[in-house]
Amino acid sequence: MKRNKIASGTVHKLPDDLRKVLTADKVALEAWEDITPLARNEWICWIESVKKLETRKLHVERTRTDLKKGKRRPCCWIGCIHRVI
């Protein structure tokens, strides 16, 4: 079963590099769809907040592996600064 639409965050849209990684890993994609929109937003912002391409690639891969381990949000990060409470 191929899924056309993958859920995004509350503020951030799903970036192409993360979309590619999630669609290639069924378990990670299921975990992604199971977390809240706010949690997805945190992951996306965490990925997009870095300056170096190498670090971004590491964050994308860590998102995949952490989701598979059952983590629902990035650890040790202040959170999305773009979200207004």
PDB file with one MODEL, atoms N, CA, C and O in Angstrom:
MODEL        1
ATOM      1  N   MET A   1       0.835  -1.177   0.000  1.00  0.00           N
ATOM      2  CA  MET A   1       0.000   0.000   0.000  1.00  0.00           C
ATOM      3  C   MET A   1       0.883   1.245   0.000  1.00  0.00           C
ATOM      4  O   MET A   1       1.657   1.459   0.932  1.00  0.00           O
ATOM      5  N   LYS A   2       0.769   2.049  -1.023  1.00  0.00           N
ATOM      6  CA  LYS A   2       1.564   3.264  -1.127  1.00  0.00           C
ATOM      7  C   LYS A   2       0.747   4.448  -0.643  1.00  0.00           C
ATOM      8  O   LYS A   2      -0.407   4.627  -1.032  1.00  0.00           O
ATOM      9  N   ARG A   3       1.354   5.243   0.201  1.00  0.00           N
ATOM     10  CA  ARG A   3       0.692   6.391   0.800  1.00  0.00           C
ATOM     11  C   ARG A   3       1.112   7.642   0.026  1.00  0.00           C
ATOM     12  O   ARG A   3       2.300   7.941  -0.087  1.00  0.00           O
ATOM     13  N   ASN A   4       0.129   8.365  -0.503  1.00  0.00           N
ATOM     14  CA  ASN A   4       0.429   9.572  -1.274  1.00  0.00           C
ATOM     15  C   ASN A   4       0.766  10.750  -0.384  1.00  0.00           C
ATOM     16  O   ASN A   4       1.672  11.525  -0.691  1.00  0.00           O
ATOM     17  N   LYS A   5       0.046  10.891   0.714  1.00  0.00           N
ATOM     18  CA  LYS A   5       0.232  12.050   1.576  1.00  0.00           C
ATOM     19  C   LYS A   5       0.795  11.603   2.922  1.00  0.00           C
ATOM     20  O   LYS A   5       0.284  10.680   3.556  1.00  0.00           O
ATOM     21  N   ILE A   6       1.845  12.276   3.333  1.00  0.00           N
ATOM     22  CA  ILE A   6       2.445  12.025   4.637  1.00  0.00           C
ATOM     23  C   ILE A   6       2.184  13.264   5.481  1.00  0.00           C
ATOM     24  O   ILE A   6       2.331  14.392   5.009  1.00  0.00           O
ATOM     25  N   ALA A   7       1.801  13.047   6.719  1.00  0.00           N
ATOM     26  CA  ALA A   7       1.454  14.147   7.609  1.00  0.00           C
ATOM     27  C   ALA A   7       2.639  15.082   7.857  1.00  0.00           C
ATOM     28  O   ALA A   7       3.791  14.649   7.895  1.00  0.00           O
ATOM     29  N   SER A   8       2.339  16.357   8.023  1.00  0.00           N
ATOM     30  CA  SER A   8       3.340  17.380   8.340  1.00  0.00           C
ATOM     31  C   SER A   8       3.190  17.817   9.786  1.00  0.00           C
ATOM     32  O   SER A   8       2.482  17.190  10.574  1.00  0.00           O
ATOM     33  N   GLY A   9       3.874  18.906  10.118  1.00  0.00           N
ATOM     34  CA  GLY A   9       3.778  19.463  11.459  1.00  0.00           C
ATOM     35  C   GLY A   9       2.721  20.536  11.533  1.00  0.00           C
ATOM     36  O   GLY A   9       1.933  20.703  10.601  1.00  0.00           O
ATOM     37  N   THR A  10       2.694  21.267  12.632  1.00  0.00           N
ATOM     38  CA  THR A  10       1.714  22.328  12.808  1.00  0.00           C
ATOM     39  C   THR A  10       2.139  23.614  12.118  1.00  0.00           C
ATOM     40  O   THR A  10       1.293  24.388  11.670  1.00  0.00           O
ATOM     41  N   VAL A  11       3.430  23.844  12.029  1.00  0.00           N
ATOM     42  CA  VAL A  11       3.962  25.049  11.402  1.00  0.00           C
ATOM     43  C   VAL A  11       4.789  24.688  10.173  1.00  0.00           C
ATOM     44  O   VAL A  11       4.708  25.353   9.141  1.00  0.00           O
ATOM     45  N   HIS A  12       5.576  23.640  10.295  1.00  0.00           N
ATOM     46  CA  HIS A  12       6.518  23.255   9.232  1.00  0.00           C
ATOM     47  C   HIS A  12       5.944  22.194   8.305  1.00  0.00           C
ATOM     48  O   HIS A  12       5.237  21.283   8.737  1.00  0.00           O
ATOM     49  N   LYS A  13       6.263  22.330   7.025  1.00  0.00           N
ATOM     50  CA  LYS A  13       5.895  21.313   6.037  1.00  0.00           C
ATOM     51  C   LYS A  13       6.986  20.245   6.006  1.00  0.00           C
ATOM     52  O   LYS A  13       8.145  20.513   6.326  1.00  0.00           O
ATOM     53  N   LEU A  14       6.602  19.052   5.624  1.00  0.00           N
ATOM     54  CA  LEU A  14       7.531  17.931   5.566  1.00  0.00           C
ATOM     55  C   LEU A  14       8.588  18.179   4.484  1.00  0.00           C
ATOM     56  O   LEU A  14       8.240  18.313   3.311  1.00  0.00           O
ATOM     57  N   PRO A  15       9.870  18.241   4.856  1.00  0.00           N
ATOM     58  CA  PRO A  15      10.907  18.471   3.851  1.00  0.00           C
ATOM     59  C   PRO A  15      11.124  17.215   2.995  1.00  0.00           C
ATOM     60  O   PRO A  15      10.874  16.095   3.440  1.00  0.00           O
ATOM     61  N   ASP A  16      11.586  17.422   1.783  1.00  0.00           N
ATOM     62  CA  ASP A  16      11.763  16.325   0.839  1.00  0.00           C
ATOM     63  C   ASP A  16      12.724  15.253   1.337  1.00  0.00           C
ATOM     64  O   ASP A  16      12.481  14.064   1.131  1.00  0.00           O
ATOM     65  N   ASP A  17      13.821  15.658   1.993  1.00  0.00           N
ATOM     66  CA  ASP A  17      14.780  14.652   2.442  1.00  0.00           C
ATOM     67  C   ASP A  17      14.192  13.748   3.521  1.00  0.00           C
ATOM     68  O   ASP A  17      14.477  12.551   3.547  1.00  0.00           O
ATOM     69  N   LEU A  18      13.384  14.302   4.401  1.00  0.00           N
ATOM     70  CA  LEU A  18      12.729  13.487   5.425  1.00  0.00           C
ATOM     71  C   LEU A  18      11.641  12.623   4.797  1.00  0.00           C
ATOM     72  O   LEU A  18      11.481  11.461   5.170  1.00  0.00           O
ATOM     73  N   ARG A  19      10.901  13.175   3.859  1.00  0.00           N
ATOM     74  CA  ARG A  19       9.869  12.403   3.152  1.00  0.00           C
ATOM     75  C   ARG A  19      10.487  11.167   2.486  1.00  0.00           C
ATOM     76  O   ARG A  19       9.931  10.071   2.558  1.00  0.00           O
ATOM     77  N   LYS A  20      11.619  11.353   1.852  1.00  0.00           N
ATOM     78  CA  LYS A  20      12.287  10.249   1.162  1.00  0.00           C
ATOM     79  C   LYS A  20      12.687   9.148   2.150  1.00  0.00           C
ATOM     80  O   LYS A  20      12.487   7.964   1.878  1.00  0.00           O
ATOM     81  N   VAL A  21      13.248   9.540   3.287  1.00  0.00           N
ATOM     82  CA  VAL A  21      13.677   8.571   4.299  1.00  0.00           C
ATOM     83  C   VAL A  21      12.473   7.834   4.888  1.00  0.00           C
ATOM     84  O   VAL A  21      12.521   6.619   5.082  1.00  0.00           O
ATOM     85  N   LEU A  22      11.402   8.563   5.172  1.00  0.00           N
ATOM     86  CA  LEU A  22      10.220   7.938   5.766  1.00  0.00           C
ATOM     87  C   LEU A  22       9.523   6.985   4.803  1.00  0.00           C
ATOM     88  O   LEU A  22       9.080   5.910   5.208  1.00  0.00           O
ATOM     89  N   THR A  23       9.422   7.364   3.547  1.00  0.00           N
ATOM     90  CA  THR A  23       8.749   6.491   2.584  1.00  0.00           C
ATOM     91  C   THR A  23       9.559   5.234   2.296  1.00  0.00           C
ATOM     92  O   THR A  23       9.007   4.237   1.831  1.00  0.00           O
ATOM     93  N   ALA A  24      10.842   5.272   2.563  1.00  0.00           N
ATOM     94  CA  ALA A  24      11.697   4.096   2.347  1.00  0.00           C
ATOM     95  C   ALA A  24      11.699   3.136   3.538  1.00  0.00           C
ATOM     96  O   ALA A  24      12.251   2.040   3.446  1.00  0.00           O
ATOM     97  N   ASP A  25      11.090   3.535   4.648  1.00  0.00           N
ATOM     98  CA  ASP A  25      11.119   2.720   5.863  1.00  0.00           C
ATOM     99  C   ASP A  25       9.711   2.643   6.452  1.00  0.00           C
ATOM    100  O   ASP A  25       9.248   3.588   7.090  1.00  0.00           O
ATOM    101  N   LYS A  26       9.041   1.527   6.238  1.00  0.00           N
ATOM    102  CA  LYS A  26       7.647   1.359   6.650  1.00  0.00           C
ATOM    103  C   LYS A  26       7.456   1.551   8.155  1.00  0.00           C
ATOM    104  O   LYS A  26       6.488   2.185   8.575  1.00  0.00           O
ATOM    105  N   VAL A  27       8.352   1.021   8.961  1.00  0.00           N
ATOM    106  CA  VAL A  27       8.225   1.127  10.415  1.00  0.00           C
ATOM    107  C   VAL A  27       8.359   2.588  10.857  1.00  0.00           C
ATOM    108  O   VAL A  27       7.584   3.060  11.689  1.00  0.00           O
ATOM    109  N   ALA A  28       9.330   3.290  10.307  1.00  0.00           N
ATOM    110  CA  ALA A  28       9.515   4.701  10.648  1.00  0.00           C
ATOM    111  C   ALA A  28       8.307   5.525  10.202  1.00  0.00           C
ATOM    112  O   ALA A  28       7.870   6.422  10.922  1.00  0.00           O
ATOM    113  N   LEU A  29       7.771   5.228   9.030  1.00  0.00           N
ATOM    114  CA  LEU A  29       6.605   5.952   8.524  1.00  0.00           C
ATOM    115  C   LEU A  29       5.385   5.713   9.417  1.00  0.00           C
ATOM    116  O   LEU A  29       4.638   6.649   9.703  1.00  0.00           O
ATOM    117  N   GLU A  30       5.182   4.495   9.849  1.00  0.00           N
ATOM    118  CA  GLU A  30       4.062   4.202  10.750  1.00  0.00           C
ATOM    119  C   GLU A  30       4.224   4.953  12.071  1.00  0.00           C
ATOM    120  O   GLU A  30       3.250   5.477  12.613  1.00  0.00           O
ATOM    121  N   ALA A  31       5.439   5.003  12.584  1.00  0.00           N
ATOM    122  CA  ALA A  31       5.699   5.743  13.822  1.00  0.00           C
ATOM    123  C   ALA A  31       5.456   7.228  13.605  1.00  0.00           C
ATOM    124  O   ALA A  31       4.898   7.896  14.476  1.00  0.00           O
ATOM    125  N   TRP A  32       5.867   7.755  12.454  1.00  0.00           N
ATOM    126  CA  TRP A  32       5.664   9.160  12.119  1.00  0.00           C
ATOM    127  C   TRP A  32       4.178   9.501  12.108  1.00  0.00           C
ATOM    128  O   TRP A  32       3.765  10.523  12.656  1.00  0.00           O
ATOM    129  N   GLU A  33       3.391   8.655  11.492  1.00  0.00           N
ATOM    130  CA  GLU A  33       1.958   8.906  11.401  1.00  0.00           C
ATOM    131  C   GLU A  33       1.264   8.749  12.757  1.00  0.00           C
ATOM    132  O   GLU A  33       0.156   9.253  12.944  1.00  0.00           O
ATOM    133  N   ASP A  34       1.899   8.061  13.693  1.00  0.00           N
ATOM    134  CA  ASP A  34       1.301   7.812  15.003  1.00  0.00           C
ATOM    135  C   ASP A  34       1.538   8.951  16.000  1.00  0.00           C
ATOM    136  O   ASP A  34       0.825   9.052  16.998  1.00  0.00           O
ATOM    137  N   ILE A  35       2.531   9.807  15.738  1.00  0.00           N
ATOM    138  CA  ILE A  35       2.801  10.906  16.670  1.00  0.00           C
ATOM    139  C   ILE A  35       1.898  12.092  16.341  1.00  0.00           C
ATOM    140  O   ILE A  35       1.307  12.161  15.264  1.00  0.00           O
ATOM    141  N   THR A  36       1.805  13.013  17.283  1.00  0.00           N
ATOM    142  CA  THR A  36       0.921  14.171  17.107  1.00  0.00           C
ATOM    143  C   THR A  36       1.503  15.160  16.089  1.00  0.00           C
ATOM    144  O   THR A  36       2.705  15.141  15.828  1.00  0.00           O
ATOM    145  N   PRO A  37       0.663  16.016  15.519  1.00  0.00           N
ATOM    146  CA  PRO A  37       1.166  17.050  14.617  1.00  0.00           C
ATOM    147  C   PRO A  37       2.216  17.947  15.294  1.00  0.00           C
ATOM    148  O   PRO A  37       3.174  18.376  14.652  1.00  0.00           O
ATOM    149  N   LEU A  38       2.034  18.222  16.572  1.00  0.00           N
ATOM    150  CA  LEU A  38       3.000  19.043  17.294  1.00  0.00           C
ATOM    151  C   LEU A  38       4.348  18.321  17.416  1.00  0.00           C
ATOM    152  O   LEU A  38       5.400  18.947  17.276  1.00  0.00           O
ATOM    153  N   ALA A  39       4.321  17.033  17.671  1.00  0.00           N
ATOM    154  CA  ALA A  39       5.559  16.254  17.748  1.00  0.00           C
ATOM    155  C   ALA A  39       6.244  16.202  16.378  1.00  0.00           C
ATOM    156  O   ALA A  39       7.466  16.329  16.292  1.00  0.00           O
ATOM    157  N   ARG A  40       5.461  16.016  15.308  1.00  0.00           N
ATOM    158  CA  ARG A  40       6.047  16.020  13.956  1.00  0.00           C
ATOM    159  C   ARG A  40       6.691  17.376  13.682  1.00  0.00           C
ATOM    160  O   ARG A  40       7.767  17.447  13.087  1.00  0.00           O
ATOM    161  N   ASN A  41       6.038  18.441  14.112  1.00  0.00           N
ATOM    162  CA  ASN A  41       6.579  19.783  13.947  1.00  0.00           C
ATOM    163  C   ASN A  41       7.938  19.918  14.624  1.00  0.00           C
ATOM    164  O   ASN A  41       8.861  20.514  14.069  1.00  0.00           O
ATOM    165  N   GLU A  42       8.055  19.357  15.836  1.00  0.00           N
ATOM    166  CA  GLU A  42       9.325  19.411  16.578  1.00  0.00           C
ATOM    167  C   GLU A  42      10.440  18.710  15.800  1.00  0.00           C
ATOM    168  O   GLU A  42      11.545  19.241  15.687  1.00  0.00           O
ATOM    169  N   TRP A  43      10.156  17.527  15.267  1.00  0.00           N
ATOM    170  CA  TRP A  43      11.167  16.804  14.482  1.00  0.00           C
ATOM    171  C   TRP A  43      11.596  17.618  13.265  1.00  0.00           C
ATOM    172  O   TRP A  43      12.788  17.757  12.992  1.00  0.00           O
ATOM    173  N   ILE A  44      10.621  18.153  12.537  1.00  0.00           N
ATOM    174  CA  ILE A  44      10.928  18.915  11.323  1.00  0.00           C
ATOM    175  C   ILE A  44      11.756  20.148  11.660  1.00  0.00           C
ATOM    176  O   ILE A  44      12.756  20.417  10.994  1.00  0.00           O
ATOM    177  N   CYS A  45      11.364  20.890  12.666  1.00  0.00           N
ATOM    178  CA  CYS A  45      12.105  22.091  13.050  1.00  0.00           C
ATOM    179  C   CYS A  45      13.514  21.723  13.506  1.00  0.00           C
ATOM    180  O   CYS A  45      14.476  22.423  13.190  1.00  0.00           O
ATOM    181  N   TRP A  46      13.633  20.627  14.247  1.00  0.00           N
ATOM    182  CA  TRP A  46      14.948  20.161  14.707  1.00  0.00           C
ATOM    183  C   TRP A  46      15.859  19.873  13.512  1.00  0.00           C
ATOM    184  O   TRP A  46      17.049  20.183  13.549  1.00  0.00           O
ATOM    185  N   ILE A  47      15.307  19.290  12.467  1.00  0.00           N
ATOM    186  CA  ILE A  47      16.079  19.000  11.248  1.00  0.00           C
ATOM    187  C   ILE A  47      16.446  20.302  10.543  1.00  0.00           C
ATOM    188  O   ILE A  47      17.584  20.472  10.105  1.00  0.00           O
ATOM    189  N   GLU A  48      15.504  21.206  10.435  1.00  0.00           N
ATOM    190  CA  GLU A  48      15.723  22.434   9.678  1.00  0.00           C
ATOM    191  C   GLU A  48      16.520  23.498  10.429  1.00  0.00           C
ATOM    192  O   GLU A  48      16.937  24.493   9.836  1.00  0.00           O
ATOM    193  N   SER A  49      16.731  23.298  11.717  1.00  0.00           N
ATOM    194  CA  SER A  49      17.419  24.317  12.516  1.00  0.00           C
ATOM    195  C   SER A  49      18.941  24.294  12.371  1.00  0.00           C
ATOM    196  O   SER A  49      19.614  25.222  12.819  1.00  0.00           O
ATOM    197  N   VAL A  50      19.484  23.259  11.758  1.00  0.00           N
ATOM    198  CA  VAL A  50      20.947  23.157  11.642  1.00  0.00           C
ATOM    199  C   VAL A  50      21.448  23.966  10.449  1.00  0.00           C
ATOM    200  O   VAL A  50      20.689  24.292   9.537  1.00  0.00           O
ATOM    201  N   LYS A  51      22.737  24.281  10.475  1.00  0.00           N
ATOM    202  CA  LYS A  51      23.316  25.100   9.416  1.00  0.00           C
ATOM    203  C   LYS A  51      24.084  24.287   8.377  1.00  0.00           C
ATOM    204  O   LYS A  51      24.122  24.659   7.204  1.00  0.00           O
ATOM    205  N   LYS A  52      24.693  23.183   8.799  1.00  0.00           N
ATOM    206  CA  LYS A  52      25.518  22.394   7.889  1.00  0.00           C
ATOM    207  C   LYS A  52      24.734  21.231   7.289  1.00  0.00           C
ATOM    208  O   LYS A  52      23.926  20.594   7.964  1.00  0.00           O
ATOM    209  N   LEU A  53      24.988  20.969   6.012  1.00  0.00           N
ATOM    210  CA  LEU A  53      24.327  19.868   5.318  1.00  0.00           C
ATOM    211  C   LEU A  53      24.647  18.525   5.976  1.00  0.00           C
ATOM    212  O   LEU A  53      23.776  17.661   6.073  1.00  0.00           O
ATOM    213  N   GLU A  54      25.877  18.347   6.424  1.00  0.00           N
ATOM    214  CA  GLU A  54      26.256  17.075   7.064  1.00  0.00           C
ATOM    215  C   GLU A  54      25.437  16.851   8.337  1.00  0.00           C
ATOM    216  O   GLU A  54      24.988  15.737   8.606  1.00  0.00           O
ATOM    217  N   THR A  55      25.251  17.912   9.110  1.00  0.00           N
ATOM    218  CA  THR A  55      24.468  17.808  10.344  1.00  0.00           C
ATOM    219  C   THR A  55      23.011  17.529  10.022  1.00  0.00           C
ATOM    220  O   THR A  55      22.361  16.743  10.711  1.00  0.00           O
ATOM    221  N   ARG A  56      22.504  18.158   8.999  1.00  0.00           N
ATOM    222  CA  ARG A  56      21.106  17.911   8.590  1.00  0.00           C
ATOM    223  C   ARG A  56      20.911  16.447   8.224  1.00  0.00           C
ATOM    224  O   ARG A  56      19.920  15.837   8.626  1.00  0.00           O
ATOM    225  N   LYS A  57      21.841  15.877   7.469  1.00  0.00           N
ATOM    226  CA  LYS A  57      21.740  14.460   7.097  1.00  0.00           C
ATOM    227  C   LYS A  57      21.728  13.578   8.337  1.00  0.00           C
ATOM    228  O   LYS A  57      20.982  12.600   8.401  1.00  0.00           O
ATOM    229  N   LEU A  58      22.551  13.920   9.319  1.00  0.00           N
ATOM    230  CA  LEU A  58      22.576  13.166  10.581  1.00  0.00           C
ATOM    231  C   LEU A  58      21.236  13.285  11.309  1.00  0.00           C
ATOM    232  O   LEU A  58      20.749  12.303  11.869  1.00  0.00           O
ATOM    233  N   HIS A  59      20.646  14.462  11.305  1.00  0.00           N
ATOM    234  CA  HIS A  59      19.367  14.668  11.975  1.00  0.00           C
ATOM    235  C   HIS A  59      18.246  13.892  11.277  1.00  0.00           C
ATOM    236  O   HIS A  59      17.379  13.322  11.940  1.00  0.00           O
ATOM    237  N   VAL A  60      18.263  13.869   9.966  1.00  0.00           N
ATOM    238  CA  VAL A  60      17.250  13.112   9.217  1.00  0.00           C
ATOM    239  C   VAL A  60      17.369  11.630   9.554  1.00  0.00           C
ATOM    240  O   VAL A  60      16.364  10.976   9.834  1.00  0.00           O
ATOM    241  N   GLU A  61      18.574  11.102   9.531  1.00  0.00           N
ATOM    242  CA  GLU A  61      18.776   9.689   9.843  1.00  0.00           C
ATOM    243  C   GLU A  61      18.421   9.386  11.298  1.00  0.00           C
ATOM    244  O   GLU A  61      17.820   8.353  11.594  1.00  0.00           O
ATOM    245  N   ARG A  62      18.793  10.287  12.198  1.00  0.00           N
ATOM    246  CA  ARG A  62      18.466  10.060  13.610  1.00  0.00           C
ATOM    247  C   ARG A  62      16.955  10.110  13.839  1.00  0.00           C
ATOM    248  O   ARG A  62      16.435   9.386  14.689  1.00  0.00           O
ATOM    249  N   THR A  63      16.256  10.946  13.098  1.00  0.00           N
ATOM    250  CA  THR A  63      14.802  10.972  13.192  1.00  0.00           C
ATOM    251  C   THR A  63      14.243   9.609  12.835  1.00  0.00           C
ATOM    252  O   THR A  63      13.383   9.082  13.541  1.00  0.00           O
ATOM    253  N   ARG A  64      14.722   9.042  11.754  1.00  0.00           N
ATOM    254  CA  ARG A  64      14.259   7.718  11.322  1.00  0.00           C
ATOM    255  C   ARG A  64      14.525   6.668  12.391  1.00  0.00           C
ATOM    256  O   ARG A  64      13.625   5.914  12.762  1.00  0.00           O
ATOM    257  N   THR A  65      15.750   6.616  12.884  1.00  0.00           N
ATOM    258  CA  THR A  65      16.099   5.576  13.855  1.00  0.00           C
ATOM    259  C   THR A  65      15.418   5.801  15.206  1.00  0.00           C
ATOM    260  O   THR A  65      14.992   4.841  15.849  1.00  0.00           O
ATOM    261  N   ASP A  66      15.314   7.043  15.635  1.00  0.00           N
ATOM    262  CA  ASP A  66      14.651   7.323  16.917  1.00  0.00           C
ATOM    263  C   ASP A  66      13.161   7.000  16.860  1.00  0.00           C
ATOM    264  O   ASP A  66      12.610   6.472  17.826  1.00  0.00           O
ATOM    265  N   LEU A  67      12.507   7.305  15.754  1.00  0.00           N
ATOM    266  CA  LEU A  67      11.104   6.954  15.607  1.00  0.00           C
ATOM    267  C   LEU A  67      10.914   5.440  15.709  1.00  0.00           C
ATOM    268  O   LEU A  67       9.972   4.961  16.339  1.00  0.00           O
ATOM    269  N   LYS A  68      11.813   4.710  15.086  1.00  0.00           N
ATOM    270  CA  LYS A  68      11.729   3.247  15.128  1.00  0.00           C
ATOM    271  C   LYS A  68      11.953   2.709  16.538  1.00  0.00           C
ATOM    272  O   LYS A  68      11.464   1.632  16.878  1.00  0.00           O
ATOM    273  N   LYS A  69      12.686   3.450  17.353  1.00  0.00           N
ATOM    274  CA  LYS A  69      12.928   3.049  18.744  1.00  0.00           C
ATOM    275  C   LYS A  69      11.771   3.459  19.655  1.00  0.00           C
ATOM    276  O   LYS A  69      11.757   3.114  20.836  1.00  0.00           O
ATOM    277  N   GLY A  70      10.807   4.192  19.110  1.00  0.00           N
ATOM    278  CA  GLY A  70       9.653   4.599  19.894  1.00  0.00           C
ATOM    279  C   GLY A  70       9.725   6.007  20.444  1.00  0.00           C
ATOM    280  O   GLY A  70       8.829   6.430  21.175  1.00  0.00           O
ATOM    281  N   LYS A  71      10.767   6.737  20.108  1.00  0.00           N
ATOM    282  CA  LYS A  71      10.857   8.122  20.585  1.00  0.00           C
ATOM    283  C   LYS A  71       9.858   8.979  19.816  1.00  0.00           C
ATOM    284  O   LYS A  71       9.675   8.813  18.610  1.00  0.00           O
ATOM    285  N   ARG A  72       9.227   9.882  20.525  1.00  0.00           N
ATOM    286  CA  ARG A  72       8.164  10.687  19.936  1.00  0.00           C
ATOM    287  C   ARG A  72       8.580  12.133  19.666  1.00  0.00           C
ATOM    288  O   ARG A  72       7.894  12.847  18.935  1.00  0.00           O
ATOM    289  N   ARG A  73       9.686  12.564  20.244  1.00  0.00           N
ATOM    290  CA  ARG A  73      10.205  13.926  20.036  1.00  0.00           C
ATOM    291  C   ARG A  73      11.730  13.906  20.093  1.00  0.00           C
ATOM    292  O   ARG A  73      12.319  13.005  20.689  1.00  0.00           O
ATOM    293  N   PRO A  74      12.370  14.900  19.474  1.00  0.00           N
ATOM    294  CA  PRO A  74      13.834  14.968  19.578  1.00  0.00           C
ATOM    295  C   PRO A  74      14.252  15.240  21.020  1.00  0.00           C
ATOM    296  O   PRO A  74      13.637  16.049  21.715  1.00  0.00           O
ATOM    297  N   CYS A  75      15.277  14.573  21.445  1.00  0.00           N
ATOM    298  CA  CYS A  75      15.753  14.690  22.830  1.00  0.00           C
ATOM    299  C   CYS A  75      16.728  15.861  22.969  1.00  0.00           C
ATOM    300  O   CYS A  75      17.464  16.194  22.040  1.00  0.00           O
ATOM    301  N   CYS A  76      16.711  16.462  24.128  1.00  0.00           N
ATOM    302  CA  CYS A  76      17.708  17.487  24.481  1.00  0.00           C
ATOM    303  C   CYS A  76      17.714  18.660  23.499  1.00  0.00           C
ATOM    304  O   CYS A  76      18.774  19.108  23.061  1.00  0.00           O
ATOM    305  N   TRP A  77      16.539  19.143  23.163  1.00  0.00           N
ATOM    306  CA  TRP A  77      16.395  20.254  22.226  1.00  0.00           C
ATOM    307  C   TRP A  77      15.336  21.187  22.784  1.00  0.00           C
ATOM    308  O   TRP A  77      14.336  20.721  23.333  1.00  0.00           O
ATOM    309  N   ILE A  78      15.531  22.487  22.658  1.00  0.00           N
ATOM    310  CA  ILE A  78      14.629  23.462  23.273  1.00  0.00           C
ATOM    311  C   ILE A  78      13.231  23.470  22.677  1.00  0.00           C
ATOM    312  O   ILE A  78      12.290  23.933  23.323  1.00  0.00           O
ATOM    313  N   GLY A  79      13.080  22.983  21.494  1.00  0.00           N
ATOM    314  CA  GLY A  79      11.780  22.970  20.835  1.00  0.00           C
ATOM    315  C   GLY A  79      11.668  24.025  19.767  1.00  0.00           C
ATOM    316  O   GLY A  79      12.506  24.920  19.657  1.00  0.00           O
ATOM    317  N   CYS A  80      10.624  23.906  18.987  1.00  0.00           N
ATOM    318  CA  CYS A  80      10.412  24.799  17.850  1.00  0.00           C
ATOM    319  C   CYS A  80      10.173  26.226  18.307  1.00  0.00           C
ATOM    320  O   CYS A  80       9.260  26.501  19.087  1.00  0.00           O
ATOM    321  N   ILE A  81      11.001  27.124  17.813  1.00  0.00           N
ATOM    322  CA  ILE A  81      10.865  28.539  18.167  1.00  0.00           C
ATOM    323  C   ILE A  81       9.821  29.236  17.290  1.00  0.00           C
ATOM    324  O   ILE A  81       9.482  30.392  17.543  1.00  0.00           O
ATOM    325  N   HIS A  82       9.310  28.553  16.268  1.00  0.00           N
ATOM    326  CA  HIS A  82       8.356  29.160  15.343  1.00  0.00           C
ATOM    327  C   HIS A  82       6.921  29.011  15.812  1.00  0.00           C
ATOM    328  O   HIS A  82       6.022  29.660  15.276  1.00  0.00           O
ATOM    329  N   ARG A  83       6.700  28.175  16.793  1.00  0.00           N
ATOM    330  CA  ARG A  83       5.351  27.914  17.296  1.00  0.00           C
ATOM    331  C   ARG A  83       5.011  28.935  18.356  1.00  0.00           C
ATOM    332  O   ARG A  83       5.812  29.203  19.251  1.00  0.00           O
ATOM    333  N   VAL A  84       3.844  29.497  18.258  1.00  0.00           N
ATOM    334  CA  VAL A  84       3.368  30.476  19.246  1.00  0.00           C
ATOM    335  C   VAL A  84       2.370  29.767  20.159  1.00  0.00           C
ATOM    336  O   VAL A  84       1.442  29.112  19.686  1.00  0.00           O
ATOM    337  N   ILE A  85       2.568  29.902  21.467  1.00  0.00           N
ATOM    338  CA  ILE A  85       1.676  29.227  22.429  1.00  0.00           C
ATOM    339  C   ILE A  85       0.493  30.099  22.718  1.00  0.00           C
ATOM    340  O   ILE A  85      -0.377  29.718  23.501  1.00  0.00           O
TER     341      ILE A  85
ENDMDL
END
